[in-house]
Amino acid sequence: MRLISKLSTLVLLGLSSVSGLSHALDFRSVGAAPVVMYDAPSVRGIKLYVAPAGMPVEIILTSGTWCRVRDMNGDLSWIEAKDLISRRTLIVKVASARIRAAADESATMIFSADKHVLLEMAEPAIGSWVKVKHRDGQTGFVRTSEVWGL
């Protein structure tokens, strides 16, 4: 009985450390030019789709000069590491995200961004808000639940 208790404790500790990894996500963005996403870490792999410039991706695994990534839809593919940049972009995942003057629901709305619009992450997220910049130069705060790439 004591052995079962110790094993249960070890399993719970292991699960809690694995769940901790989910908070250490590594996001990057596709560089200045669109790139082909592959099903394997090779240009001889099957071409899955073309990712647009600036598209955010979550790095799952790095293998040599290739990265296994997840996109906003949860699809997995491979991309050459040289085609990724560290500048962070976010993609709107709701029909219309409201970008506000401050990190507060009652703050003045500066602009709205439709689904799939790319926004540059101007500052790291603070709580449930993140400061973003639109390509036209406007900046403001959007709820983290309305964008993907954090």
GROMACS elastic network, one bead per residue, 0.5 to 0.9 nm:
[ bonds ]
;  ai    aj funct       b0    kb
    1     4     6  0.51783   500
    1     5     6  0.63888   500
    1     6     6  0.88184   500
    2     5     6  0.50601   500
    2     6     6  0.63066   500
    2     7     6  0.86481   500
    3     6     6  0.51174   500
    3     7     6  0.61095   500
    3     8     6  0.85282   500
    4     7     6  0.50498   500
    4     8     6  0.60595   500
    4     9     6  0.85899   500
    5     8     6  0.50931   500
    5     9     6  0.62620   500
    5    10     6  0.87126   500
    6     9     6  0.50754   500
    6    10     6  0.62274   500
    6    11     6  0.86341   500
    7    10     6  0.50449   500
    7    11     6  0.61174   500
    7    12     6  0.85827   500
    8    11     6  0.50964   500
    8    12     6  0.61678   500
    8    13     6  0.85800   500
    9    12     6  0.51317   500
    9    13     6  0.61204   500
    9    14     6  0.85205   500
   10    13     6  0.50686   500
   10    14     6  0.60485   500
   10    15     6  0.85576   500
   11    14     6  0.50358   500
   11    15     6  0.61312   500
   11    16     6  0.85895   500
   12    15     6  0.50673   500
   12    16     6  0.61004   500
   12    17     6  0.86233   500
   13    16     6  0.51306   500
   13    17     6  0.62591   500
   13    18     6  0.86486   500
   14    17     6  0.52455   500
   14    18     6  0.62428   500
   14    19     6  0.86672   500
   15    18     6  0.50223   500
   15    19     6  0.61037   500
   15    20     6  0.85254   500
   16    19     6  0.50812   500
   16    20     6  0.62028   500
   16    21     6  0.89054   500
   17    21     6  0.66723   500
   18    21     6  0.52448   500
   18    22     6  0.71667   500
   19    22     6  0.54069   500
   19    23     6  0.75484   500
   20    23     6  0.56721   500
   20    24     6  0.73415   500
   21    24     6  0.52666   500
   21    25     6  0.74923   500
   22    25     6  0.61786   500
   25    58     6  0.69986   500
   25    59     6  0.75575   500
   25    60     6  0.83934   500
   25   150     6  0.77531   500
   26    57     6  0.85300   500
   26    58     6  0.57416   500
   26    59     6  0.54458   500
   26    60     6  0.77616   500
   26   150     6  0.84942   500
   27    56     6  0.67454   500
   27    57     6  0.56214   500
   27    59     6  0.58711   500
   27    69     6  0.89890   500
   27    86     6  0.79057   500
   27    88     6  0.71915   500
   27    89     6  0.88057   500
   27   149     6  0.63800   500
   27   150     6  0.69777   500
   28    54     6  0.89660   500
   28    55     6  0.84463   500
   28    56     6  0.57630   500
   28    57     6  0.55932   500
   28    58     6  0.64804   500
   28    59     6  0.71728   500
   28    84     6  0.62594   500
   28    85     6  0.59019   500
   28    86     6  0.51836   500
   28    87     6  0.67256   500
   28    88     6  0.59005   500
   28    89     6  0.76663   500
   28   149     6  0.82347   500
   29    53     6  0.78348   500
   29    54     6  0.52556   500
   29    55     6  0.53371   500
   29    57     6  0.58857   500
   29    58     6  0.85764   500
   29    83     6  0.85598   500
   29    84     6  0.55111   500
   29    85     6  0.53690   500
   29    86     6  0.64501   500
   29    87     6  0.64469   500
   29    88     6  0.59947   500
   29    89     6  0.62216   500
   29    90     6  0.87524   500
   29   149     6  0.89443   500
   30    33     6  0.75023   500
   30    34     6  0.72521   500
   30    35     6  0.74757   500
   30    51     6  0.73201   500
   30    52     6  0.71172   500
   30    53     6  0.53029   500
   30    55     6  0.52391   500
   30    56     6  0.64498   500
   30    57     6  0.74909   500
   30    83     6  0.60233   500
   30    85     6  0.61823   500
   30    86     6  0.89157   500
   31    34     6  0.73517   500
   31    35     6  0.82922   500
   31    52     6  0.86448   500
   31    53     6  0.55102   500
   31    54     6  0.58131   500
   31    55     6  0.81596   500
   31    82     6  0.85257   500
   31    83     6  0.55195   500
   31    84     6  0.52066   500
   31    85     6  0.54273   500
   31    86     6  0.88484   500
   31    87     6  0.87557   500
   32    52     6  0.86423   500
   32    53     6  0.51119   500
   32    54     6  0.66188   500
   32    83     6  0.84314   500
   32    84     6  0.89492   500
   32    85     6  0.86412   500
   33    51     6  0.88622   500
   33    52     6  0.70142   500
   33    54     6  0.80903   500
   33    83     6  0.82517   500
   34    50     6  0.63656   500
   34    51     6  0.54241   500
   34    54     6  0.82054   500
   34    55     6  0.88338   500
   34    83     6  0.88387   500
   35    49     6  0.84475   500
   35    50     6  0.54209   500
   35    51     6  0.53328   500
   35    52     6  0.67824   500
   35    53     6  0.75097   500
   35    79     6  0.78778   500
   35    80     6  0.89380   500
   35    83     6  0.72019   500
   36    43     6  0.89228   500
   36    47     6  0.64716   500
   36    48     6  0.73103   500
   36    49     6  0.59007   500
   36    51     6  0.62017   500
   36    78     6  0.88303   500
   36    79     6  0.72775   500
   37    40     6  0.88947   500
   37    46     6  0.85349   500
   37    47     6  0.59777   500
   37    48     6  0.55475   500
   37    49     6  0.54821   500
   37    50     6  0.59168   500
   37    51     6  0.66386   500
   37    77     6  0.59152   500
   37    78     6  0.56384   500
   37    79     6  0.54765   500
   37    80     6  0.85934   500
   38    41     6  0.69403   500
   38    42     6  0.73069   500
   38    43     6  0.72330   500
   38    44     6  0.84968   500
   38    45     6  0.57161   500
   38    46     6  0.55182   500
   38    48     6  0.53391   500
   38    49     6  0.74888   500
   38    77     6  0.55601   500
   38    79     6  0.65375   500
   39    42     6  0.83405   500
   39    45     6  0.57726   500
   39    46     6  0.54423   500
   39    47     6  0.66608   500
   39    48     6  0.64219   500
   39    76     6  0.79186   500
   39    77     6  0.52773   500
   39    78     6  0.59551   500
   40    43     6  0.80358   500
   40    44     6  0.80658   500
   40    45     6  0.51275   500
   40    46     6  0.71566   500
   40    47     6  0.89437   500
   40    68     6  0.85087   500
   40    77     6  0.71705   500
   40    78     6  0.58527   500
   40    79     6  0.87182   500
   41    44     6  0.84154   500
   41    45     6  0.69934   500
   41    63     6  0.78587   500
   41    64     6  0.89749   500
   41    65     6  0.84342   500
   41    66     6  0.57392   500
   41    67     6  0.75164   500
   41    68     6  0.77800   500
   41    77     6  0.85848   500
   41    78     6  0.55881   500
   41    79     6  0.71539   500
   41    80     6  0.77129   500
   42    45     6  0.53128   500
   42    46     6  0.87721   500
   42    66     6  0.79369   500
   42    78     6  0.81076   500
   42    79     6  0.86248   500
   42    80     6  0.84208   500
   43    46     6  0.79819   500
   43    47     6  0.81560   500
   43    80     6  0.89789   500
   44    47     6  0.84131   500
   45    48     6  0.89078   500
   47    50     6  0.81299   500
   48    77     6  0.76257   500
   51    54     6  0.85207   500
   51    55     6  0.66558   500
   52    55     6  0.57651   500
   54    84     6  0.89107   500
   54    85     6  0.86307   500
   54    87     6  0.86797   500
   54    88     6  0.83909   500
   54    89     6  0.64652   500
   54    90     6  0.87521   500
   54   118     6  0.72942   500
   54   120     6  0.87871   500
   55    71     6  0.83638   500
   55    89     6  0.68981   500
   55    90     6  0.77282   500
   55    91     6  0.74594   500
   55   118     6  0.72895   500
   56    71     6  0.70675   500
   56    72     6  0.78119   500
   56    88     6  0.71027   500
   56    89     6  0.56015   500
   56    90     6  0.60934   500
   56    91     6  0.70642   500
   56   118     6  0.85451   500
   56   148     6  0.78928   500
   56   149     6  0.57448   500
   57    69     6  0.59533   500
   57    70     6  0.56861   500
   57    71     6  0.50284   500
   57    72     6  0.72684   500
   57    84     6  0.89223   500
   57   149     6  0.67811   500
   58    68     6  0.84714   500
   58    69     6  0.52983   500
   58    70     6  0.50942   500
   58    71     6  0.65250   500
   58    72     6  0.85383   500
   58   149     6  0.71690   500
   58   150     6  0.87704   500
   59    62     6  0.74355   500
   59    67     6  0.65124   500
   59    68     6  0.61024   500
   59    70     6  0.66859   500
   60    67     6  0.72911   500
   60    68     6  0.53741   500
   60    69     6  0.52521   500
   60    70     6  0.68622   500
   60    76     6  0.87232   500
   61    66     6  0.84737   500
   61    67     6  0.56784   500
   61    69     6  0.71130   500
   62    65     6  0.74155   500
   62    66     6  0.58872   500
   62    68     6  0.62409   500
   62    69     6  0.88518   500
   62    81     6  0.80953   500
   63    66     6  0.52870   500
   63    67     6  0.61265   500
   63    68     6  0.78705   500
   64    67     6  0.79935   500
   64    81     6  0.85947   500
   65    79     6  0.87770   500
   65    80     6  0.59143   500
   65    81     6  0.55057   500
   65    82     6  0.74447   500
   66    78     6  0.65931   500
   66    79     6  0.57098   500
   66    81     6  0.51223   500
   66    82     6  0.82529   500
   67    77     6  0.83498   500
   67    78     6  0.55798   500
   67    79     6  0.54136   500
   67    80     6  0.60882   500
   67    81     6  0.57036   500
   68    76     6  0.68529   500
   68    77     6  0.57134   500
   68    79     6  0.66299   500
   68    80     6  0.88888   500
   69    75     6  0.81558   500
   69    76     6  0.55822   500
   69    77     6  0.55562   500
   69    78     6  0.60386   500
   69    79     6  0.72860   500
   70    73     6  0.77955   500
   70    74     6  0.55113   500
   70    75     6  0.54388   500
   70    77     6  0.66499   500
   70    78     6  0.88211   500
   71    74     6  0.52979   500
   71    75     6  0.55705   500
   71    76     6  0.67428   500
   71    77     6  0.82683   500
   71   149     6  0.87175   500
   72    75     6  0.74617   500
   72    91     6  0.80130   500
   72    93     6  0.81737   500
   72   148     6  0.64107   500
   72   149     6  0.75886   500
   73    76     6  0.89507   500
   79    82     6  0.84376   500
   79    83     6  0.70821   500
   79    84     6  0.80726   500
   80    83     6  0.55957   500
   80    84     6  0.74677   500
   81    84     6  0.55191   500
   81    85     6  0.84880   500
   82    85     6  0.77819   500
   84    87     6  0.89199   500
   85    88     6  0.79591   500
   87   120     6  0.78502   500
   87   121     6  0.80265   500
   88   119     6  0.87443   500
   88   120     6  0.60908   500
   88   121     6  0.55209   500
   88   122     6  0.82847   500
   88   149     6  0.78201   500
   88   150     6  0.86533   500
   89   118     6  0.64420   500
   89   119     6  0.55483   500
   89   121     6  0.54450   500
   89   122     6  0.88850   500
   89   132     6  0.86400   500
   89   148     6  0.88126   500
   89   149     6  0.68023   500
   89   150     6  0.88263   500
   90   117     6  0.83274   500
   90   118     6  0.57014   500
   90   119     6  0.51774   500
   90   120     6  0.61031   500
   90   121     6  0.64552   500
   90   132     6  0.82824   500
   90   147     6  0.59763   500
   90   148     6  0.54846   500
   90   150     6  0.72436   500
   91   115     6  0.76263   500
   91   116     6  0.54855   500
   91   117     6  0.56443   500
   91   119     6  0.61894   500
   91   120     6  0.87306   500
   91   146     6  0.85774   500
   91   147     6  0.53322   500
   91   148     6  0.52533   500
   91   149     6  0.66953   500
   92    95     6  0.79384   500
   92    96     6  0.77487   500
   92    97     6  0.67191   500
   92   113     6  0.70496   500
   92   114     6  0.67033   500
   92   117     6  0.54637   500
   92   118     6  0.65996   500
   92   119     6  0.76561   500
   92   146     6  0.60057   500
   92   148     6  0.64160   500
   93    96     6  0.83013   500
   93    97     6  0.81333   500
   93   114     6  0.83451   500
   93   115     6  0.53195   500
   93   116     6  0.61908   500
   93   117     6  0.84417   500
   93   145     6  0.83730   500
   93   146     6  0.56551   500
   93   147     6  0.51826   500
   93   148     6  0.63191   500
   94    97     6  0.62409   500
   94   114     6  0.72845   500
   94   115     6  0.52866   500
   94   116     6  0.81385   500
   94   145     6  0.87205   500
   94   146     6  0.56326   500
   94   147     6  0.73452   500
   95   113     6  0.82913   500
   95   114     6  0.56194   500
   95   116     6  0.85994   500
   95   146     6  0.89596   500
   96   112     6  0.61964   500
   96   113     6  0.54769   500
   96   115     6  0.59679   500
   96   146     6  0.84508   500
   97   111     6  0.85527   500
   97   112     6  0.54001   500
   97   113     6  0.51486   500
   97   114     6  0.63538   500
   97   115     6  0.75745   500
   97   142     6  0.70328   500
   97   143     6  0.80550   500
   97   146     6  0.61201   500
   97   147     6  0.80236   500
   98   109     6  0.63620   500
   98   110     6  0.77440   500
   98   111     6  0.62854   500
   98   113     6  0.66456   500
   98   141     6  0.82845   500
   98   142     6  0.63468   500
   98   143     6  0.81547   500
   98   146     6  0.86891   500
   99   102     6  0.86798   500
   99   108     6  0.86015   500
   99   109     6  0.57359   500
   99   110     6  0.57541   500
   99   111     6  0.53910   500
   99   112     6  0.56198   500
   99   113     6  0.74641   500
   99   131     6  0.87817   500
   99   132     6  0.81718   500
   99   139     6  0.79394   500
   99   140     6  0.54552   500
   99   141     6  0.52038   500
   99   143     6  0.80897   500
  100   103     6  0.69113   500
  100   104     6  0.74295   500
  100   105     6  0.76367   500
  100   106     6  0.84897   500
  100   107     6  0.58149   500
  100   108     6  0.54947   500
  100   110     6  0.52315   500
  100   111     6  0.71669   500
  100   112     6  0.86357   500
  100   139     6  0.84914   500
  100   140     6  0.52101   500
  100   141     6  0.50147   500
  100   142     6  0.64414   500
  101   104     6  0.81596   500
  101   107     6  0.58095   500
  101   108     6  0.55148   500
  101   109     6  0.62362   500
  101   110     6  0.60464   500
  101   139     6  0.78950   500
  101   140     6  0.51017   500
  101   141     6  0.62714   500
  102   105     6  0.82020   500
  102   106     6  0.85997   500
  102   107     6  0.56145   500
  102   108     6  0.75568   500
  102   109     6  0.88122   500
  102   131     6  0.85790   500
  102   140     6  0.66471   500
  102   141     6  0.58256   500
  102   142     6  0.87704   500
  103   106     6  0.88001   500
  103   107     6  0.72758   500
  103   126     6  0.83877   500
  103   128     6  0.83316   500
  103   129     6  0.57369   500
  103   130     6  0.75541   500
  103   131     6  0.79724   500
  103   140     6  0.81734   500
  103   141     6  0.54712   500
  103   142     6  0.72845   500
  103   143     6  0.79680   500
  104   107     6  0.53025   500
  104   108     6  0.87706   500
  104   129     6  0.81025   500
  104   141     6  0.81707   500
  104   143     6  0.89369   500
  105   108     6  0.83391   500
  105   109     6  0.88766   500
  105   143     6  0.87442   500
  106   109     6  0.85206   500
  109   112     6  0.76535   500
  109   140     6  0.85231   500
  110   138     6  0.80064   500
  110   139     6  0.80638   500
  110   140     6  0.69176   500
  111   138     6  0.80892   500
  111   139     6  0.88943   500
  111   140     6  0.83245   500
  113   116     6  0.84106   500
  113   117     6  0.62099   500
  113   118     6  0.86288   500
  113   119     6  0.86877   500
  113   134     6  0.86847   500
  114   117     6  0.58070   500
  115   118     6  0.88757   500
  115   147     6  0.89562   500
  117   134     6  0.88261   500
  118   134     6  0.74692   500
  118   135     6  0.81523   500
  119   122     6  0.88093   500
  119   132     6  0.59749   500
  119   133     6  0.56474   500
  119   134     6  0.51255   500
  119   135     6  0.70552   500
  119   147     6  0.88512   500
  120   131     6  0.86426   500
  120   132     6  0.54424   500
  120   133     6  0.50209   500
  120   134     6  0.64274   500
  120   135     6  0.76437   500
  121   124     6  0.70626   500
  121   125     6  0.85178   500
  121   130     6  0.72716   500
  121   131     6  0.62131   500
  121   133     6  0.64221   500
  122   130     6  0.79359   500
  122   131     6  0.53645   500
  122   133     6  0.59337   500
  122   139     6  0.79498   500
  122   140     6  0.88684   500
  123   126     6  0.86118   500
  123   130     6  0.67204   500
  123   131     6  0.53811   500
  123   132     6  0.71055   500
  124   130     6  0.63137   500
  124   131     6  0.71870   500
  124   150     6  0.88266   500
  125   128     6  0.70802   500
  125   129     6  0.56734   500
  125   131     6  0.68770   500
  125   144     6  0.74671   500
  125   150     6  0.79587   500
  126   129     6  0.54411   500
  126   130     6  0.60345   500
  126   131     6  0.84847   500
  127   130     6  0.79575   500
  127   144     6  0.82981   500
  128   142     6  0.84783   500
  128   143     6  0.56590   500
  128   144     6  0.53085   500
  128   145     6  0.73119   500
  129   141     6  0.61768   500
  129   142     6  0.55629   500
  129   144     6  0.52188   500
  129   145     6  0.83733   500
  130   140     6  0.82884   500
  130   141     6  0.54076   500
  130   142     6  0.55955   500
  130   143     6  0.64138   500
  130   144     6  0.60761   500
  131   139     6  0.70863   500
  131   140     6  0.54869   500
  131   142     6  0.65026   500
  131   143     6  0.89744   500
  132   138     6  0.84045   500
  132   139     6  0.55677   500
  132   140     6  0.56041   500
  132   141     6  0.59520   500
  132   142     6  0.70535   500
  133   136     6  0.80636   500
  133   137     6  0.61505   500
  133   138     6  0.56742   500
  133   140     6  0.66707   500
  133   141     6  0.87032   500
  134   137     6  0.54180   500
  134   138     6  0.53302   500
  134   139     6  0.62884   500
  134   140     6  0.87106   500
  135   138     6  0.74182   500
  142   145     6  0.84280   500
  142   146     6  0.70879   500
  142   147     6  0.78685   500
  143   146     6  0.55239   500
  143   147     6  0.73222   500
  144   147     6  0.56022   500
  144   148     6  0.76337   500
  144   150     6  0.76366   500
  145   148     6  0.76745   500
  147   150     6  0.78748   500
